[in-house]
């Protein structure tokens, strides 16, 4: 029966199956919207029933200071570790939606949902709708807990996903694409200082393909400016917190902490990897070579997001002395996109993928 379906699919021309592909592509968007709505609703529900914990209490106190001058003065004396822009945004939400746990956590909730949708669209454009949903599912696990926490980690991860999206889907030589990439990184650092490390995978990608006398791309130059300018503007707050707390910071760098970062972020990740390897072996049960499409730049950069904790470890050893796992949640969108792209390259030509291919759109079709 499967053979008959396969032969029928091969005999079907693209114009004949295009309406089906378009219809299935729409259902992928619907599924992504339903999942995002589910995470939005559940995060708000948890936020309304969960007491504020230690760091969130600091967020509330900072966001409810009487004016921005008082806020800057407090941060100048190392009162908390996040940039002032985050507390300003939280304060706005707190005033607009009432002084409640939900209002304080709402910026993180919205950022988490936006991250899932951006990750979905990023993977969808590189592969198809089905694998876009796989990327969304992979990202949802590590990020689910950030949707109901009044800290800036979810916003920082949102800008990580947006940086990958902008780099991948705009031409390298275009001036405005470089401006947008630099602006995304600028805002990322403005919400969390460790967002400086988001430049690492893109820089490594360019260095790995550098040729003598070849200048950096406009995007990379804009990215360097995008992380350097806010870091310089906020350096007073960074140094103040470092002087007061870096020597006794609760999570200091160590090799054991570095080795545990990936397993803490991707809980059960080795189990999923093992199943993927088994899947690859069984899909090639006839002993034939698997013809793979060359790895796209978006997938390669996604894998290079795994280098962010390594760069963070070096920075922590040299200066910051702060190495908490949540500081490196920015790797999630890139890795989720890379995994979905890898699955698509391996299985799009298998029998099951060809049958699915009649139900899901081609890369970029939607």
N, C-alpha and C positions, 0 to 999 in steps of 0.2 A: 504493500500500500504506500509506504514511504517512497519507494522507487518510482511508483506511478506519479506521485505528487511532485517528486523532484524533476521527472521528465516533463511533466506538464508545465512546471515553473520555468524550465529552460526554454520551452517552446513559446512561452509568453513574451511578447515584446514589451518594452518599457512603456510605450503609450497606453497599452492595455492595463498594466498594473499601476500606473501612476495615480489614478483616483484612490485605489486601495492604500497606496503608500501615503498619500496626502491625508487620508482619513485616519490611518494609524498614527501618523505624525501628530495629528491633533489630539489623539487619545494620550500620547506621551506627555503633551503639555497639560492635559487635564489631570493625569496621574501626578505629575510634579506639583501642580497647584493644590491637589487634594492632600498630598503629603505635607506640603509647606503649611497649609491651613491646620492640619492635625498638630504639627509641632508648635504652631503659634498658639492654638487653643490650649494644648496641654501645658505649655510653658507658662502661660498666663494663669492657668488653674493652680499649678504648683507654686508660682510666685505669690498668689493670694493666700496660700495656706502655709507658707514656710516662713519661719522667723528669720530676721536678719542675723547673719553671723558676723564674726569679728571684723573682717575687712570691709564688709558691707556697711557696718556701723560707721566706719571712717568715711566711706563714701557719702553717707547721709549727712554727717556733721559738716563735711567740706562743702557739699552742694547747697546746704542751707545757711551758709555764712551770709551776712547781710549784703555784701557787695563784692565785686570782683577784686577791689584793692585789698580787702581783708583776706580774700582767698589767696592772692599772690603773696601776701606777707606770710601767711601760714605755710605755704609751700616753700617759701624762701628759708624757713627754719626747719625744713624736713618733716613737716607734719604728716605727709603721706607720699606714696611713691609714684603716683600717676600724674600726667600732665594736666594743666588747668583746664584745657578745652573740654575734657571729659566731664569734669565736675560742673562746668557751665551748662553743658547739654543736659545732664541729669537734673540740674536745678530747674531748667526750663520745663522739662517733662513733669517734674514734681509740682510745679506751680500750675501747669495746664490741666493735669489729670488728678489733682488732689494729693495730699500728703499721705501716700500709702505705699505698701511694699510693691504693689504692681506698677505704680508710676515710676518708682525708683529703678525698677528692673526692666521697664519697657524698652529703653534704648538697646539693651543687650538682647532682648527677645526679638526685636525687629531686625537687628543686625544678624542674628543667627539664622533667621528665616531667609533674609536676603543672601546670605552666604550659600545656603543650600540651593537656591534658585540660580545664582551665578555659577556655581559648580556644575549644576545640571546643564546649563546652556553652554558652558565651556566644553564639556565632554561631548554634548550632543553635536556641536559644530565640528568636532574632530572625528566623530564616529557616526552614531545615529541615536534616535530617541531612546531605544532600549538601553544602550550603554550610558546614556546620559542619566537615566534613572538609577543605574547601578552606581554611578559616581555620587549621586545624591544620597543613596542609601549608605554608601561607605563613609561619607562625610557626616551623616546624621548621628552616628554612634558617639564619636569623640566630642561632638559639639552640643549634644542634647543638654548636658548639664550647664552649659554656659548661657542658655536662653533664659534662665531664671536666677541669674546672679548679678548683682549690682556692682560689677567691675568691668573694665574696658576690654577684656579678652575677646569677646565675641565681635566687637567692633574692629579690633585689630585683625582678626581672622577674615572678616569681611573684606578689608582692604587687601589682604593677601590674595583672596580669590579674584578680586577686581583687577589687581595688578597683572595676574596671569591672563585674565580675559583681555585686557587692553593690549598686552604685549603680543598675544597670539593672533588677535583678529584685527589688527591694524597694520598697515605697511610700515616697515622699519624706517624708510626714508621720509615719511610724511612728517611735517613739522607739528601738526596738531596732535598726532598720535603720541609723539614724544612729550608734548606738553601735558597731555592727559595722564601719561604714565608717571611723569614727575609729580603731578598734582596728587595722584593716588598715594604715592609713597609719602609725600609731604603730609597728607592728612593721616596716614597710618602712624607716622612717628608722633604726630600731634595728639594721638589718643593713647599710644603706648610706646615707651622709649625703645623697647626691644624690636619694634617694627623696622628699625635700621637694618636688621638682619634679612629682611625680605629682599634686599638687593642682591644677596649672595647667589641664589640660583641663576639669576639673569646674567650676573657678571661672570660666573663660571661658564655659562653657556657660550658667551662671547670669547672668553679667553681660550676655551678649548678649540675654537675655530679661527683664532687669530692668525693672520699672516703678516710677515714683516712689512712695515710702513703702512699698515691698514689702520685708519683712525677708528676710534670707538663709534658705535652707532649713535645717532641723535637720541634714541630712547635711553641708552645706557648713560649718556651724559646728563640727560634730564633726570634720570633716576638718582644719580650721584648728587645732583643739586637738590633733588627732592628730599633726600634724607639728611644732607649736610645742613641745609638752611634751618629746619626746625630744631635739629640737634644743637646748633649754635645758639639759636634764640632761647632755647630752654636749658642751656648748659648751667645756668645759675641754680635752677631747681634740681637738676641732676647731681651737681656737685654737692649741694647742700644735703640732699638725702644720703649721698654716698659717705659724706663725712660723719654723719650721725649714726648710720645704721649698717654700712657695708661690712665693718669688721665683725659685727655680731649677727649678721643676717642668718635667718633660720634655715635656709636651704643653700648651703655652700657647694661649690663644684667639686666633684670627685669622679673617678672613672666608673665607679659602680652606679652613680646617679646618671652618668652619660649613657651607660649601657642599658639602663632601665627606661630611658625616655621613650623609646619607640614602643616598647611593650605596654607602658602606662597609657600612651595616647591611643594606640591601636590595640585595645584589649582583645585577645584572641586572634591577633594578626597572624601569628605563626600557624595557627590552625587553619585559617582561611588560605594562607599561602600553600600549606600542605595539600588542601583540597584542590587548589588550582593546578598544582603540579600533577596530581592524579588525573585531573580532568584533561590536561594536555596530553598525557601519555595515552589515555583511553581513546581520545579523539583521533589519535594516529594509529589505531589498532591494526590497520593494514600495512603498516611499515612504510608508508609513503612519506616523502618529504613534505613538510608543511611550508608552502610558499607564503612568506610574510611580506606585507607591504613595509617599505622602509619606515623607521620610526620618525614621526613628525616632530617638529621643533617643540610644539606644545607638550607632547608627551615627555620628551627628553628633559625639558625644563621642569616639568612636574616631578620627575624622579630626582632632579637636582635639589628640590625642596628638602630632601632628606639631609642635605648638608647644613641646613640652618642650625640644628642643635650642635653640630660640630663647631661651627663658627661661634655660637653662643658660649660653648665651653671654653674656647680660647679667650673670648672677651671676658668671661667671668674669672678665669685664672689671672689674666693680666691686670684687670681693673675692677670690674663691678662686684665680684665676689657673690653674685646672685645667680642661682641656677635652679629655678623652680620649673617643674615640668610644664605648667600652664603657659610659661613664657614662650613655648615653642609650638603652641597649637597652630601657628601659622603654616605648618607643614601640611595640615590636613587637606585643604583644597587641591594643592598640587599633587599630592600622592593619590587622592581619590580619582582625579582626572587621569593620571598616569596608569593606574591599575585598570580603569575602564578601557583606556586606549589599548593597553596590552592584551586584554581579553578579546577586544574587537579584532585586533590584528591576527590573533591565533585562531579564532573560531568563526570568523565571518565566512570562510570558505568551506566549513564543515557542513554536513547534511542538515543538522538542526538549524544552523545559521542561515542556510539558504531558504529553509522553510520560514524562518522568522523574517528573512529579508523581504519576503512578499508582504509582510505585515508592518514593517517599520521602515521609515524613510532612509534614504541615503544620506551621507554626511553633507550637511549644509542645504539639504532639500527644503528644510523649513527654516 
